[in-house]
């Protein structure tokens, strides 16, 4: 075999390898596996627990231990040792391995606070895919302010539940748009249709203000919906501002060559190529859609999927503000500092 043929084969093999890596990264964005973590309890008292130190147990903020149907609150770090972390806990967990849960609530019934009882309007919310705020047969009422919550790609409706109590405390009603049955979940065009339907239904039920609150890809879908139907406010939590930037950030975080991110973006957003990532159709909306809607972006400096340059570009627009957290991985800003997170939402709500 000649040197030229060897070089050609090497080039072809490199191209195939790059395409394969790009497809893998694109699939991770489109169809991510829900992240799960565990924590090992070494010692515990009634108020403090010592864990084996891991990335998760070192993170500051509020989390929950789960095992055999038991949930136990975990709070601030109180100290560190040789391979261990001590944290304040609500009670003493048994020794051994526990589930480490960032979402805190299993369903809407667990969420603190109550929906307003004197809300006007009693028409059911007509949102395909389900409205997880209403039990079967119930008709959700609408207060003066109604908030439509939209989850991201991997965690489903549970993801948004941490964001409901602050709105309940403000007297607002909430509903959750579930996109888990759509081919591309919250990146699917059908997700935007469901959000728009929810907004229009809330207006018919007498809502005077409608706010969209989306997480990750759900925030991107909310931005598209806000460009199609009038809403009074938009809150993006770890918002997917740019598919290309998010993929570049994911590649950088995995210590892969930067060009793999470019290839992944092309695969995710191009017909036929998207099939390499397991998607029958490509992502159609690849960047945040600008509108005149007052907007709050909540993000973290530690989140590789949300580029600081993209946040800066959005906050340069009139009516858009941002609140940055320091250590939170993607979508865990609430966990880093619940009081600050909820304060940011309250301050924003006061301007609407």
Secondary structure as GFF3:
##gff-version 3
##sequence-region A 1 352
A	DSSP	alpha_helix	3	30	.	.	.	ID=ss1
A	DSSP	beta_strand	37	44	.	.	.	ID=ss2
A	DSSP	beta_strand	48	52	.	.	.	ID=ss3
A	DSSP	alpha_helix	55	58	.	.	.	ID=ss4
A	DSSP	beta_strand	63	67	.	.	.	ID=ss5
A	DSSP	beta_strand	70	81	.	.	.	ID=ss6
A	DSSP	beta_strand	84	89	.	.	.	ID=ss7
A	DSSP	beta_strand	96	101	.	.	.	ID=ss8
A	DSSP	three_ten_helix	108	110	.	.	.	ID=ss9
A	DSSP	beta_strand	145	150	.	.	.	ID=ss10
A	DSSP	three_ten_helix	156	163	.	.	.	ID=ss11
A	DSSP	alpha_helix	165	169	.	.	.	ID=ss12
A	DSSP	beta_strand	173	177	.	.	.	ID=ss13
A	DSSP	three_ten_helix	185	187	.	.	.	ID=ss14
A	DSSP	alpha_helix	189	204	.	.	.	ID=ss15
A	DSSP	beta_strand	209	215	.	.	.	ID=ss16
A	DSSP	alpha_helix	217	226	.	.	.	ID=ss17
A	DSSP	beta_strand	233	237	.	.	.	ID=ss18
A	DSSP	alpha_helix	243	253	.	.	.	ID=ss19
A	DSSP	alpha_helix	258	269	.	.	.	ID=ss20
A	DSSP	three_ten_helix	273	277	.	.	.	ID=ss21
A	DSSP	beta_strand	295	300	.	.	.	ID=ss22
A	DSSP	alpha_helix	308	315	.	.	.	ID=ss23
A	DSSP	beta_strand	320	325	.	.	.	ID=ss24
A	DSSP	alpha_helix	333	336	.	.	.	ID=ss25
A	DSSP	alpha_helix	338	349	.	.	.	ID=ss26
###
